[in-house]
Each structure stands twice: as structure tokens, then as C-alpha cells.
Amino acid sequence: MKRRFKLMLFVGIFIVLALVLSACKPTTTEAPSVETEAPAKTEEVTTAAEEPVTVTYWHTMSDPETAQLEKVVEAFEAENPNITIETTRYAYDDFKTAILTGLAGGSAPDTARMDIAWVPEFANEGALMQLDGVMPGFEEIAAKTFPGPLSTNNWQGHYYGLPQNTNTQVLLWNKADFEAAGISEPPATMEEFAEDACLLTKGEEQYGYALGGTYFWAPAPIFYAMGGKVVDDGITTADGYINGSESVAAFSMLKDLFDKGCISPNLLGGGIGTADGHATGLYAMIIDGPWMVDIYKGNYPDFEVNFAMIPTGPDGTTSSVVGGEDVVIFGDTEQSEGAMKWVSFLMSEKSQKMMAEVGVIPTLSNLIGDPSLPAYFDVFLKQLETAQARVPHPAWGDMDGAINNAFQRMLRGDQTVQEALDQAAAEINALINQ
């Protein structure tokens, strides 16, 4: 009863805020081992669904993804004739409100594909079903997935979802810019990256590197590759992590390149966007995701996209940041067995390969090098082996804001890198302890 009250209070507060702000459209990590201890009173469900049932599934997929999803549904229903999957598509900006409204009215879906940043938030409010120790085959499925995407489903020692699809960022380098500067290959280390960024800079005519902004997603690949961490593994403190030596070194390198003019000033607003600037030769290097393939096909069909792994940091390893969506089961579902079968199928090689046909990056690590996948997936799948999730915490959005503001203060010279990150650490600690 106490848990249910907490969830209803959470839903009620959100809906009240949405009504107050009705003039605006609602807007739409390290984890422990998957071998976690299940609750004492929880028994693993192993029986098949005997009676015909309908499992509801909500998502925010694109047009091509939605069309392909219907083929996945057909394949699942062919193997499970007693289970019907009823899908509902939402616009991303409306999705969170729809879920919360459904929870408040007792009409939430059985399953959903949701943003990875939302899983800890909904799990913390008791809205999601715990899967480890409950869902048949969970441990086997989890062991096959990339650790970064899997970790986004962990909250307080248990898993409340599985990574249905994922993405990460890698280095994009403009081959023509590099050749004009006499550089034949993309940088392999952060030292080479910093050197190349300045060698490729020609005043306002060309910048060696450009970021899309100061929000954490933009510098995160460099931050993680340099060994930076936002908080400790247990998410108990930011002291010595976001303001630790590795994190300070990562932001110091970016600040130094910015001061030298080797990073475009567009990250503080204005200027040419990173995608357009890279394709037209203004930005020799950017860091971005697999969606750039289709963006360039549509807008710059003659531009050759060149991908490379994020340069290695001082310890010789590469890293990046995890994006994507997780599939979850809602705690109030009356179709738990059918829902778990559906989730298991979405995590199967068959389903993952089907969705890959429309550009969806799979989360199964054994698909690296699979000849049936698009060739450009290879660099992203390899990068996912070491890519890291942003902090899986309900207050991540505010933590992101603290880092964003710190990055802006150091770039503008309002504070030193250390001072800015010390302030961010204090703000993040307050969020952890609230």
C-alpha cells in the first residue's frame, strides 16, 4: 500500500505540473553484476500462457521502425499463437505523459519501450516489474548484452528492464579536410586528437573539432575515454569523481582547445550545426551517432561519411556514451507471463536482426561482425563494448544540468575547471541525498 501511494503521488504531481504548464508541449551509468539476489517471496515464472491473452506494448518508433515492428509482431505471434501483441505508437514528446496518465487511471500498458533515462525514475516509484530472478532466462539474456546498455536498467541492485536497442557515439572525420592538412588517418589517441584539432584549424574558415553543445551527451565520449566518472559505482557521492583528476583532465583538454580556437564556438550557441558543418568541411571532426548515415544520405548524398573509434585515453582504452531505449514490464500488468515472453522475443537474435534492417543498433554483443548487419554498424558495435551509460538515477536530468552549467562557466572563464567541477560535485551530491 505504501509503495502504491508513492507511485500515485509521483503520477499526481507530474500531471498537476503538466496542467499548469499546458501552454507548453510536455517534453518528452555503472551497474553491479547481473547475478543479483531475488526477493525472498518472488518465484520464477516458468509456465507458458495457456489461455489466449493480449499483451499491450507502447513505443515511439519512427515510420520505418514501426513498419518493421509489425513484422516482428507477426513472427512472435506465429511462434506464440495464444498471445496477441497490441502495439500503440506515441510521439516522443507525448510519451511520458501518456504513461503517467495510464498509470494514474489504471490503463497503463503491459510493456513499453522507454528512454533509458526513465527506467530508474519509474523503478524508483514502484511502477516497473523487477526482472532479475523473476523472468525466465533473464540471466542468460543479460549476459549476451553489452554491459553499458544493460546497466541503464539497474536500480538499487536489481534490473527493471532490458536494453531493446542502443546507440553510441564515435568519431566522424572529414577525409578531404585531413588530406588537405597532410593527415592520412584519424587520431588514435587523445594526444593525437588534440594535435589534429589544431592542425586542422584555419581560423574561422575551418575548425578542427566541433561539439553540438555543453550538455553532457556532447563531451561524454571524450570524458569517459579520458577516465572521467560522474559518481562512484554505488551512486553515493560525486566527490573525487566529477571533480577528480581524470574528469578535470578531460574538461581541461577541451577548455584548452576552445581557448586556442581549435574547437568551434558554436557549442555555446549560434553558428553552423555540427552535421552541416562537418559535411561542408567547416568542422574537420565531430562526434556523433549512427543516425548520421541517413541524415547525410538525405541532405548531402555526395558526402563520404568516415567513422572511427573514439581516441584512447591515458590508460590506452577507448570509451563512449550509451543511448537508446529499454523494454520494461509494468508492475500492475495482469499478463506477466505473456509480457515476459514478448520481452524475451524482442531480445532474441531473430528480432534484433529484423530491426537492424531499418537501422536499429542491436544490443547483443555476439552480433559484432555479423555479415547480415549493415557494414557501418561494425564500428558502433565495437565502441559499445566499452561505452558507458550516464548515471542511472531518477535525478539524472538535474545532474546533467549541473555538469552543463559547469562546462559553460569554465568555457566563459567564470571559473577554473577545478572550481566549476567542485561546484558541480556539490550540486550532484545534494541531488543524491535529497
N, C-alpha and C positions, 0 to 999 in steps of 0.2 A: 504494500500500500504506500509506504514511504517513497519507494522508487517511482511508482506511478505518479504520485503527487509532484515529484521533482520534474518528471518529464512534462506533465501538463503545465506546470508553472513556466518551464522553459518555452513551450509552444505558445502559451498565452502571452508572455512578454514579447516574443517576436512578432506575433500577429498584431498586437496593440501598436508596436512601433511601426509596422508596415502600414497600418491605417493612418497613423499620424503623418507619415511621410508619403501619403498616397499621391501627391503631386509628382513624385519621383518614381520611376520604374524600379521594383525591387531588384537588387543585384544578386545577380547570382553571385630521416628522420631516423636514430639508431634504435634497433629493437633487440630484445633478448631472443634466445633460441626458440624455435617453434615447438620444442619439446616442453610445453608448459603443463602445469598440473591442472586438471579439470576440477570444477567444483565437486564437493563430496556427494551432492544429491543429483548430479547430472549423469544420465546414462546415454551411451552412444546409441543412436537410432540406426537400426540395420534392416528393418523390414521394408519391403517395396510397397509403393502405393497400390492398393488393390482396387478401390473404387475409382471411377472417373472423377478427376479433380481438375480445377482450373487454377493455374499459378499466374498471378499478375506481375508484370515486370515493367518498370518505368525507366526511361533513359532520355538522353539529349543528343542522340546521334545525328550526324549530317544526312543529307539525302542519299548519297551512295551507301553510307553505312547502314541506314535504315532498310534500304532495299536488300542489302546483303544479310542483314539480321533476319529478315523473313525467311531466307534460305536456311539459315542456322536453325530457326524455329521448326521449319519443316523437317530437317534432319533429326532434330531431337524428338519431335512427336512421332516420327516413323519408328524410332527405337523405343519410345515410351508411349504406346497407344492410349494408355489410360490417363495421360497428363496433357492438358491443353495449355499452351502459353499465350496469355493475353498481353500484348505489348501496348504501351502508351508512350508517345513521344512528346516532350516538352521543349520549349526554348530554354536555353541555359539560364537566362536571367529570371525566368519564372519558376525554375525547378525547385529551389529550396523552399519557397513559399508554398508551392503545391504539396510538397512532402509534409511540411509542418501543419498545413491545413488538414491534410489527410489524417495525420496523427491525432490532431485535436478532435476530429469528427469521427474517429474510428473507421476511416476508409483509406488508410494507408495501403500501399501495395504490399505484396508478399516479398518481392525482391526489387532491387533497383541498382542501376549503375550510377554511382555518385562520385563527385570530385574527391580526390584523395585527401584533401584538406578537411573535408567534412566528417570523415569517419570517426576520428577521436571525439569530435564535438557531439555527434549523435550517440556514440557509445557511452560517453560520459553521462548523458542524460537518460540512459537506460532504454533507448529506442531500438537498439540492434541486438540480434541474437549472437551470442558467443559461438564461434565455430570450432575452435580447437577443443578436442575431447568430446565433441558433440556430433559433428558432421562426419559421416563415414568417409574414410580416405583423405581426410584433411591433411594429415601429416605428410602423406605421400605427394599430394598436390603441392603443398607448400615447399617441399624440398626441391621441386622441379623449377620453381620460380626464381627470378632474380631477387637477391636479398633486399636491394633498395626499395623496389616497388612493394615487396611483401611487407616491409617494415611500416608502411603507411597505414596498415590495418591493425597495428598493435596499440593497445591502450591498457595501461596498468597491468601488464603481464599476460594479457590474453588477446586473441585475434577475433575481430568482429567483421571481417570481410576477406576477400582475396583480390589480388590485382588482375582485373579483367583485361585491361590494355594499358600500355605505358608509353612513355616517350622520354627522351632526354635531349640535351644539347651537345653539339660537337662544334669544332672549329670549321668555319667556311672561309676559304681563301680564294681571292681573285687571281687566277693564274696569270692573266695578262699584266696585272699590276706587279706581280712578283717577277715575271720575266723582264719587265722594263727596268726593275731595280737590280737585276742580275742575281736574283734568288731563285733557285730551282725547286726547292721543296718547302713545305710548310714547316713551321718550327716544331721541334720535338720536345724541347724543354722550356720552362718558364723563362730562363735566361735568354734563350734564342727568341722567344716570343717578344720579350721587352726590346731586344735589339732590333728585331724585324719591324716592330711597330714604329720605331723612329726612323729606320732606314727607308721605310715605305711612305713616310710623311713628307709632303711637299707644300707646307703652309696650308692655306685654305683650299688649295687645288686638290689635295688628296690627303686623307688621314690613314695612318697605319691600322687603326683599330677604332671600332665604334660600338657602344652599348646602347640598348634600347631605353634605358632609364636607370634609376638608382634603386628601384625595388629589388628585393633580394634575389629574385629569379635571374636578374641580369648579371650580377657579378658572381653568383653562386658557383658556376663551374670552376672559375679561377680560384675562388675562395676555398672550395673543397680540395682541388688539386694541390693547393699550397699547404694543405693540412689544417685549415681552419675548421673550427667547430663552434656552433652557437651555444650549446649547453652540454652538460655531461650526459652519459648514456641513460642515467636514471631520470633525467629531466628534473633535477633538484636545484641546479644553480647554473648561472651563466658566468660567474666569476672564474677567471682563469681560462675561459673558453672563447666567447665572443671578443673578449679583451685580452686573450692570451697571445703569446709571441707569434704563433703561426697565423692567427687571424690578423694581427697587427701587420705582419709582413705582407700578407695578401693585399690588404687595403692600402698599405704604404706604396706598394708597387704601382697600383692603379692611380693613386694620387700623384706619384712622381711622373708617370706617363702623361697624365692630364696636365700637370704644370708645364711640362715640356712641349705641349701641343701635339703629342703623338696619339692622343685619344680625342675624337671629335667632341666638341662642346654640346652636341645635341642631347647628351644624356641628362642635361639639366633643363631640357625643354627647347622646342623650336628646332629649326634645321631640317635636313632631309632624313627620313626614316631609314633605319638600318637596311631593310630589304632593298629599297630603291637605290640607296647609296652604294650598296655592295655591287649590285648588278650593273650600275653605270660607271663603276671604277672610282667613285669618291671615297669609299671605305675598302681598303685592301683586305681587312679581316673583320668578320663578325662572328658571334657565337649564337647558334640558333638550332631549331629542331627539324624533324623530317618533313613537316608541312611545307618547308621552303621549296621542295621539289615541285609540288603542284602550283605554288604561288608563282615561281619563275616560269613554269610551262605556260601559265596563263598570261602573265604580264611581260615576260622577257624570253620568248621562245628561243631566241638565238644565244642566250647566255648559258655558258657551261658552268654548272654547279660543281664545285670541288669541296669534298668533305675530308676532314682529318680528325684524329683523336685530339682531345684536349691535351695540351702540352703537360709533361710530367713536372711535378713539384720537386722540392729538395730531397724527398725520400725516394725519388725515382718512380713514383706511381702516378697514374692519371686518375681523374675522377670527374664527376659532373653532378647535375641535379636531376632528380626524378620528377616527372609529371605523369599525368594520366588519370584513369578512373578505376575505382574498385567496385566489385559487385558485393552487395550486402543482402542479408535477410532481416526483415523487421521482426522484432521480438513478439509482436502480437499476432503474427501470422497463424492461421489455422491449417495451413498447408505446408508444414515444416518439411515433411518427407519429400513431397514433390518439389518444393523450393530448393532443397539441398541437391536433388538430382539435376535440376536445371543449372544450378551454380556449378556443379561438377562438370557438366557438359560444356558450359562456357569456358571452363579452364582446360578442356581437352585439346589435344593436338589438332583434332579434326576441326573444331570450332575456331581455334586460334588461327589456323591456316586459312580457313574460309574468310575470316575478317581481314587477314593480311592482304587478300586480293584487292581490297579497296583502300589500302594504305594504312591499316591499323597495325601498330607495332605490337607483336605478341610479348607475353611475359614469361614464357617458358625458355629457360636458358639452353635447353638441348636443341633448340631450333637455330642456334648460331650456325651459319654456313649451310643451312638447308637450301637446296637448289630451287625449291618451289617458291621461295620468297623473293621479292624484288631485290636486285643486286645492291641498291643503296642502303637496304636495311642492315647490311653487314656491319658497317662502322657504328651504327647506333646500338646494335645488339652487343657488340664488343664493349662499347662505352658503358652499357648498362651493367656490366659485370662489376664495376666499381662505383657506379653512380650512387649518390646518397639522397635520401629523402629529406625534405625540410622537416623541422621539428613536429612530430605527430602529437600535437597538444591542442585542446579546444581554443586556446588563446593565441594560436599561431598568427592570425591576421594582425593582431596588435604587436606581436614580436617583430613581424616583418616591418611594420611601421616604424618601430624603434630603430631598426638597422637602416632602413631607408633614410630616416631623418639624420642619423649619424653620418651616413655616406655623404649626404648633401652638405652637412656642416663642415666636414673635412675638405671637400672639394672647393667650397667657397672660402676656406681659410678661417672660418669662425672658431674652429678648434683644431688641435693637433689630432692625428689619427688615434693616438692613445687616449686622449681626453674624450673624443667622440665615442669611442668604443667602451670606455669606462662608464659613460653615461648610459649607453645602450644596455650594458650589463645590469646596471641598477634598475632600469626600467623593465627589463625582461624578468629579473628576479621578483619584482613586485607582481608581475603577471603570474608567475609560477606559484607564488604564495597567497594569491588573492582568494 
